[in-house]
Amino acid sequence: MAKMLAHFTITPAADGFELRIEDDSGEALELLATYDQLDLIGEEINRQLDALSEDADEVSPEQTEESEEDE
């Protein structure tokens, strides 16, 4: 089962960047990443957020008003 993200940090390191990911139980995973790897992570996050935004935009204001009237 996936754990809930609690906190993360990205700090410069000698070999790139240190990415520290902590879950809600306090357990942490520390990884070294290159600039290019962090860039790819950022691009994928943006793609996922854009897709969510597009899905939300597909619901027109009229559809939202109709669903509220049905309640």
Secondary structure as the mmCIF struct_conf table of DSSP 4:
data_model
#
loop_
_struct_conf.conf_type_id
_struct_conf.id
_struct_conf.beg_label_comp_id
_struct_conf.beg_label_asym_id
_struct_conf.beg_label_seq_id
_struct_conf.end_label_comp_id
_struct_conf.end_label_asym_id
_struct_conf.end_label_seq_id
HELX_LH_PP_P HELX_LH_PP_P1 ALA A 2 MET A 4
STRN STRN1 LEU A 5 ALA A 13
TURN_TY1_P TURN_TY1_P1 ALA A 14 ASP A 15
STRN STRN2 GLY A 16 ASP A 23
TURN_TY1_P TURN_TY1_P2 ASP A 24 SER A 25
BEND BEND1 GLY A 26 GLY A 26
STRN STRN3 ALA A 28 ALA A 33
HELX_RH_AL_P HELX_RH_AL_P1 TYR A 35 ASP A 57
TURN_TY1_P TURN_TY1_P3 GLU A 58 GLU A 58
BEND BEND2 VAL A 59 VAL A 59
HELX_RH_AL_P HELX_RH_AL_P2 PRO A 61 ASP A 70
#
